[in-house]
Amino acid sequence: MLAVDVEHAARIAFDAGNGSISDWSARFHRDIENIRHYPVVALDSQNSIVGYARTCWHEDDLGEENSAPNGWYLMGLRVEEAARGRGIGQQLTSARLNWLAERAEKAYCLISSHNVPSRELHEQLGFTSHGSDFNFPGLEIGHEELLFSIELPQTP
Ligand SMILES: CC(C)(COP(=O)(O)OP(=O)(O)OC[C@H]1O[C@@H](n2cnc3c(N)ncnc32)[C@H](O)[C@@H]1OP(=O)(O)O)[C@@H](O)C(=O)NCCC(=O)NCCS
């Protein structure tokens, strides 16, 4: 993602109904500046942005019992409704996994237990679920997010 992509990506994120466009713009600008974050966008054949995805390093030093592991997390993926079902979500995820494979042996993500498309997408790529019995900043007790992980292929 480049600074010039931020406004359009923020609009797609805003359409999901969480936060304001300016919140999302600020978040994407912080992603671009942080070397431990990796924001990407997908373009259609007209070079319009039709989706975005984020990757962030997560480190929780609260030492809470049952904390989700520290590590790299796929943290946000959205494809515009009109562009879904064409492999864009999978490409955005594969691009991030390729980037992560050069940096880590494992990656994580959190997916709502109700989100069948996202679960299917990640399971197809090799993610496995570890259930919902974990704590993560911002998630309340009894949350319905599932923790997924994947072993990343290591190049010699
Ligand atoms: C989840 C999301 C990103 C998928 O994007 P997409 O571009 O439509 O997905 P793809 O076309 O790349 O599909 C890849 C795989 O995902 C799964 N999938 C995608 N849409 C699906 C659906 N509606 N039902 C079941 N599985 C689905 C399939 O396994 C598919 O592989 P296949 O085409 O071989 O069957 C998209 O639906 C979205 O933006 N949803 C709203 C935001 C969201 O839920 N983000 C994820 C948060 S963890």
Ligand as a Chemical Component Dictionary entry (heavy atoms), coordinates in Angstrom:
data_LIG
# 
_chem_comp.id                   LIG 
_chem_comp.type                 NON-POLYMER 
_chem_comp.pdbx_formal_charge   0 
_chem_comp.three_letter_code    LIG 
# 
loop_
_chem_comp_atom.comp_id 
_chem_comp_atom.atom_id 
_chem_comp_atom.alt_atom_id 
_chem_comp_atom.type_symbol 
_chem_comp_atom.charge 
_chem_comp_atom.model_Cartn_x 
_chem_comp_atom.model_Cartn_y 
_chem_comp_atom.model_Cartn_z 
_chem_comp_atom.pdbx_ordinal 
LIG C1  C1  C 0 -13.720 -13.110 3.194  1  
LIG C2  C2  C 0 -13.461 -12.304 1.916  2  
LIG C3  C3  C 0 -12.223 -11.441 2.100  3  
LIG C4  C4  C 0 -13.223 -13.306 0.764  4  
LIG O1  O1  O 0 -12.800 -12.561 -0.369 5  
LIG P1  P1  P 0 -13.031 -13.111 -1.861 6  
LIG O2  O2  O 0 -12.167 -12.311 -2.762 7  
LIG O3  O3  O 0 -14.471 -13.163 -2.159 8  
LIG O4  O4  O 0 -12.490 -14.603 -1.710 9  
LIG P2  P2  P 0 -11.862 -15.504 -2.873 10 
LIG O5  O5  O 0 -12.631 -15.308 -4.132 11 
LIG O6  O6  O 0 -10.385 -15.271 -2.923 12 
LIG O7  O7  O 0 -12.166 -16.964 -2.339 13 
LIG C5  C5  C 0 -11.128 -17.799 -1.822 14 
LIG C6  C6  C 0 -11.751 -18.932 -1.050 15 
LIG O8  O8  O 0 -12.491 -18.418 0.065  16 
LIG C7  C7  C 0 -13.649 -19.228 0.296  17 
LIG N1  N1  N 0 -14.846 -18.406 0.092  18 
LIG C8  C8  C 0 -14.918 -17.172 -0.450 19 
LIG N2  N2  N 0 -16.200 -16.731 -0.425 20 
LIG C9  C9  C 0 -16.927 -17.711 0.141  21 
LIG C10 C10 C 0 -18.305 -17.843 0.479  22 
LIG N3  N3  N 0 -19.193 -16.867 0.223  23 
LIG N4  N4  N 0 -18.712 -18.994 1.088  24 
LIG C11 C11 C 0 -17.833 -19.981 1.379  25 
LIG N5  N5  N 0 -16.498 -19.896 1.090  26 
LIG C12 C12 C 0 -16.073 -18.787 0.474  27 
LIG C13 C13 C 0 -13.594 -20.362 -0.712 28 
LIG O9  O9  O 0 -12.882 -21.426 -0.115 29 
LIG C14 C14 C 0 -12.780 -19.742 -1.834 30 
LIG O10 O10 O 0 -12.117 -20.689 -2.610 31 
LIG P3  P3  P 0 -12.822 -21.292 -3.933 32 
LIG O11 O11 O 0 -13.108 -20.117 -4.810 33 
LIG O12 O12 O 0 -11.801 -22.235 -4.478 34 
LIG O13 O13 O 0 -14.075 -21.954 -3.460 35 
LIG C15 C15 C 0 -14.703 -11.426 1.551  36 
LIG O14 O14 O 0 -15.863 -12.224 1.600  37 
LIG C16 C16 C 0 -14.895 -10.222 2.470  38 
LIG O15 O15 O 0 -14.328 -9.154  2.247  39 
LIG N6  N6  N 0 -15.722 -10.400 3.511  40 
LIG C17 C17 C 0 -16.010 -9.296  4.468  41 
LIG C18 C18 C 0 -14.826 -8.995  5.373  42 
LIG C19 C19 C 0 -14.304 -10.223 6.076  43 
LIG O16 O16 O 0 -15.067 -11.082 6.542  44 
LIG N7  N7  N 0 -12.970 -10.297 6.176  45 
LIG C20 C20 C 0 -12.280 -11.374 6.850  46 
LIG C21 C21 C 0 -12.088 -11.047 8.293  47 
LIG S1  S1  S 0 -11.172 -12.344 9.130  48 
# 
loop_
_chem_comp_bond.comp_id 
_chem_comp_bond.atom_id_1 
_chem_comp_bond.atom_id_2 
_chem_comp_bond.value_order 
_chem_comp_bond.pdbx_ordinal 
LIG C1  C2  SING 1  
LIG C2  C3  SING 2  
LIG C2  C4  SING 3  
LIG C2  C15 SING 4  
LIG C4  O1  SING 5  
LIG O1  P1  SING 6  
LIG P1  O2  DOUB 7  
LIG P1  O3  SING 8  
LIG P1  O4  SING 9  
LIG O4  P2  SING 10 
LIG P2  O5  DOUB 11 
LIG P2  O6  SING 12 
LIG P2  O7  SING 13 
LIG O7  C5  SING 14 
LIG C5  C6  SING 15 
LIG C6  O8  SING 16 
LIG C6  C14 SING 17 
LIG O8  C7  SING 18 
LIG C7  N1  SING 19 
LIG C7  C13 SING 20 
LIG N1  C8  SING 21 
LIG N1  C12 SING 22 
LIG C8  N2  DOUB 23 
LIG N2  C9  SING 24 
LIG C9  C10 SING 25 
LIG C9  C12 DOUB 26 
LIG C10 N3  SING 27 
LIG C10 N4  DOUB 28 
LIG N4  C11 SING 29 
LIG C11 N5  DOUB 30 
LIG N5  C12 SING 31 
LIG C13 O9  SING 32 
LIG C13 C14 SING 33 
LIG C14 O10 SING 34 
LIG O10 P3  SING 35 
LIG P3  O11 DOUB 36 
LIG P3  O12 SING 37 
LIG P3  O13 SING 38 
LIG C15 O14 SING 39 
LIG C15 C16 SING 40 
LIG C16 O15 DOUB 41 
LIG C16 N6  SING 42 
LIG N6  C17 SING 43 
LIG C17 C18 SING 44 
LIG C18 C19 SING 45 
LIG C19 O16 DOUB 46 
LIG C19 N7  SING 47 
LIG N7  C20 SING 48 
LIG C20 C21 SING 49 
LIG C21 S1  SING 50 
# 
